[in-house]
Amino acid sequence: MRVEALLGLFEVLYKKTSINHTKFPSYHTKFPFYFLHCYPSIFEWKKCVQMKLDQYRLVVKSNELVNSRQHFTATQQRIVLAAVARVNDDSDVLQYKIPITEILGENYKAGGKAYSLVKDAVRGLMNSSVEMEQQNLHGKLVWEAVGFISYTSIVEGEGSFLIRFDPEMKRFLLNLKGNFTKYFIHNVAKFRKAYSIRIYELCKQYFPRIKERKFEIGYFKFLLGLEGKYKYISQLVDRVILPSIDEINLNSDLSIDFKLLPENRRSKKEIVFVISGTNKSIAENEETTTISLDKNPITSKNEYIDQYVAEMEGVRNPTAYKSKLMKDDKFDQQYQDYLQEQEQKLIKVERLKEAQVSKQNEEKLAKEREEKRALHFEWSKSLCIAYYNKYDYKKYREEVVDFLRENYTTILNRIMEEFVFGELSVDTQMRIGKFLLLKLGSPEEIELFNNQAKWEQFKEFELNQEQQAKELEKQKLEEEIRKMTERLNSL
């Protein structure tokens, strides 16, 4: 009986694979031959199922860990998430084997370049830590630093690597009863920017209960490990926030927008993320599935029986057979299952359409934002050039050099060469003009330069003013024409 049961299991698996069943015999006497041919296809089937299950792994972290200071590359983030998604409360040993293709993609096979990329990433994780500050029971501020991983190994040719979490990480990952953040790993699988995952986690943390998250700029930079970088808010917005938000909106189940709160004497500048849910995860899961609806859907049981009998062969008395099917309870259940299946297909089609429309709207929004960003850059560049031409920067030569050294380290040598030869490029003139603008410009101009949202409001106001002026001129012209017409008629 055990042998028959085992053969029956292989028979089921074999029928679920893509092998041509007419090509190979399925007799029990031919079992060795049968198994050897169906095994590769079973393996592929199991691999596809495993890949699908991997997408729906849950990432669960304590909020204390989410709110810690982390500064990792995109590859390091993917390694950490792949390991966290494998955490099981039944095991205290936080050691996991991760395929390289899960981190780098299917294009990277086991080889020198893939191993080199993974080695660099895990080496960085070994030397890095997460930092957090919180008050103890006595009200004193306690600073903690915890290493992420304590051990890693890579065996050449295996196509995978081993990592082990630091024992101190157990309290952030195991047996969490409350105060934690969770999400499916496939929602962040397509992120390629280093800060997208961090911003997604911070926004996902209390959603949907809380749909706005407010951060003071200094604390937000601390969470992302950006202290001392991006001195100007516009740099942080253009290089970190906007690219990450665009990636989140296009590839996850969240839709995020942001706004900057004005700076006044009592409060520092803050950033507010406005969060809403989308059905993009539905689109990604169903987009590759072919949903075939009947061109002429059946609306009654008689139609279903007619079609069923018409497709059968060898029915001698169709009328009698139809009467028999009409009274058959099993066939009635089959008909009800058909109706339910068609209804589910219709629901999936509608969801897919909604998801595609939502995706198109998000792409359109991202394109409009990119166009506005480009217009703001051109306006800012023109303003900087105007200040360069208006003022003599040589009066502030030392301050200019300090400004360039602080903000343009990577191209400082080229800029200094231009200073020596006395031929400044347009880009260098723009950078010097930026210094002059920030030093000598009016507060309104500096605010518009640093804040794209304010500039857009200002430009919209200017456009409205221009349209109103044109309307006024048009009304005056129509009034003059009307008066001239009345004079001509009176004559």
Secondary structure, DSSP 4 states (H G I P E B T S, - for coil): -HHHHHHHHHHHHHHTS-S-TTTS---GGGHHHHHHHHHHHHHHHHHHHHHHHHHTPEEEEEHHHHTSB----HHHHHHHHHHHTT--TT-S--EEEEEHHHHH-TT--SSHHHHHHHHHHHHHHHT-EEEEEEE-TTS-EEEEEEESEEEEEE-TTSSEEEEEE-GGGHHHHSS--SSEEEEEGGGTTT--STTHHHHHHHHHSSTTT--EEEEEHHHHHHHTT-TT---SHHHHIIIIIHHHHHHHHHHSSEEEEEEEEPP-SSS--EEEEEEEE-SHHHHHHHTTS-----SS---SHHHHHHHHHHH-S--S-HHHHHHHHHH-HHHHHHHHHHHHHHHHHHHHHHHHHHHHHHHHHHHHHHHHHHHHHHHHHHHHHHHHHHHHHHS-GGGGHHHHHHHHHHH-GGGHHHHHHHHHHT---HHHHHHHHHHHHHHHS-HHHHHHHH-HHHHHHHHHHHHHHHHHHHHHHHHHHHHHHHHHHHHHHH-
